[in-house]
Amino acid sequence: NITAQKNQKGQASITLTGFRSIENKQQSEIECYVKASSGINITSQPESQTVEEEEAVTFSVTATGATGYQWQLCAVGSAAYTDISGATTAELTVSSADVTTSASGNAYRCKITSATGTAYSEAAILTVE
């Protein structure tokens, strides 16, 4: 048997009741929690780019169902992404002053929000020659 319920927070609770094994036919109950979809569909991911030093570069993302954007940077040698101040549109332009050989290998991704959740774009890598 399968039963599903939605709680007050909008979380779905699905209960599967079945047999643990054919030999002893013991009944067991498993409870699963399913996170609702963010409602975001990323239709175009940002692409990695190779540019010359001091050449501005633009990354972009396209998503349906989005209500907000926040670009994030994972700098070379870091394991964590951090928000880029003021980068809150579907496009991110890295100024020529910030495109240096020390920025080569930086990863950029976009955190996309909707009324029902959050999705992240794939990371785009900046290579500076």
C-alpha positions as CSV (number, residue, x, y, z in Angstrom):
1,N,0.0,0.0,0.0
2,I,1.1,3.6,-0.7
3,T,-0.4,6.5,1.1
4,A,0.6,10.2,0.8
5,Q,-0.2,13.2,3.0
6,K,0.8,16.8,2.9
7,N,1.6,18.6,6.3
8,Q,1.1,22.2,7.1
9,K,4.6,23.1,5.9
10,G,3.9,21.8,2.5
11,Q,6.0,18.7,3.0
12,A,4.8,15.4,1.5
13,S,4.8,12.4,3.7
14,I,4.7,9.1,1.7
15,T,4.1,5.9,3.6
16,L,4.9,2.6,1.8
17,T,3.6,-0.5,3.5
18,G,4.7,-3.9,2.2
19,F,6.4,-7.2,2.9
20,R,9.9,-7.3,4.1
21,S,10.6,-10.7,2.6
22,I,8.7,-13.3,0.7
23,E,9.7,-16.1,3.2
24,N,8.3,-14.6,6.4
25,K,5.9,-12.1,4.9
26,Q,6.5,-9.7,7.8
27,Q,4.9,-6.3,7.3
28,S,7.0,-3.2,7.6
29,E,6.4,0.5,7.2
30,I,8.8,3.0,5.7
31,E,8.2,6.7,5.9
32,C,9.8,9.0,3.3
33,Y,9.8,12.8,3.1
34,V,9.9,14.3,-0.3
35,K,10.9,17.9,-0.9
36,A,8.6,19.8,-3.2
37,S,10.1,21.0,-6.5
38,S,11.6,24.5,-6.6
39,G,9.5,25.2,-9.7
40,I,12.6,26.4,-11.4
41,N,13.7,25.0,-14.8
42,I,17.2,26.0,-15.8
43,T,17.1,26.0,-19.6
44,S,20.5,27.5,-20.3
45,Q,23.5,27.0,-18.1
46,P,26.5,29.4,-17.8
47,E,29.4,28.3,-20.0
48,S,33.0,28.2,-19.1
49,Q,35.1,30.7,-20.9
50,T,38.7,31.4,-21.8
51,V,39.7,35.0,-22.2
52,E,42.8,37.2,-22.3
53,E,44.0,39.0,-19.1
54,E,42.1,42.2,-18.4
55,E,39.3,41.2,-20.8
56,A,35.8,41.5,-19.3
57,V,33.7,38.4,-19.4
58,T,30.0,37.7,-19.1
59,F,28.3,34.6,-17.8
60,S,24.5,34.1,-18.1
61,V,21.8,31.7,-17.1
62,T,18.3,31.3,-18.3
63,A,15.6,29.8,-16.1
64,T,11.8,29.6,-16.0
65,G,9.9,30.1,-12.8
66,A,12.7,32.2,-11.3
67,T,12.0,35.2,-9.1
68,G,15.6,36.0,-8.0
69,Y,19.2,35.5,-8.9
70,Q,22.4,35.6,-6.9
71,W,25.8,34.9,-8.5
72,Q,28.4,33.1,-6.4
73,L,32.1,32.7,-6.7
74,C,34.3,29.8,-5.6
75,A,37.8,31.2,-5.9
76,V,40.8,29.1,-6.7
77,G,42.0,27.3,-3.6
78,S,38.6,27.6,-1.9
79,A,36.1,24.9,-1.3
80,A,33.1,27.2,-0.7
81,Y,31.0,29.5,-2.8
82,T,30.3,33.0,-1.6
83,D,27.8,35.5,-2.9
84,I,29.1,38.2,-5.2
85,S,27.8,41.6,-3.9
86,G,25.3,43.2,-6.3
87,A,25.2,40.3,-8.8
88,T,21.5,39.7,-8.7
89,T,20.4,39.4,-12.4
90,A,20.5,36.5,-14.9
91,E,23.9,37.9,-16.2
92,L,27.2,38.4,-14.4
93,T,29.9,40.5,-15.9
94,V,33.3,40.2,-14.4
95,S,35.1,43.5,-15.0
96,S,38.4,43.6,-16.9
97,A,40.1,44.8,-13.7
98,D,39.1,41.5,-12.1
99,V,40.2,39.3,-15.0
100,T,43.8,38.5,-14.0
101,T,45.9,35.3,-14.2
102,S,45.2,34.8,-10.5
103,A,41.5,34.6,-11.2
104,S,42.1,31.8,-13.7
105,G,40.3,28.7,-12.4
106,N,37.6,30.6,-10.5
107,A,34.2,28.9,-10.7
108,Y,31.0,31.0,-11.0
109,R,27.5,29.7,-10.5
110,C,24.0,31.2,-10.0
111,K,21.7,30.6,-7.1
112,I,18.2,30.9,-8.5
113,T,15.2,31.3,-6.3
114,S,11.4,31.0,-6.7
115,A,8.4,31.2,-4.4
116,T,8.8,27.5,-3.7
117,G,12.5,26.9,-3.5
118,T,16.1,27.3,-4.7
119,A,18.1,25.8,-7.6
120,Y,21.8,26.2,-8.5
121,S,23.2,26.4,-12.0
122,E,26.2,24.4,-13.1
123,A,29.5,26.0,-12.4
124,A,31.3,27.9,-15.2
125,I,35.1,28.1,-15.0
126,L,37.0,31.2,-16.0
127,T,40.4,30.5,-17.7
128,V,42.7,33.5,-18.1
129,E,45.5,33.3,-20.6
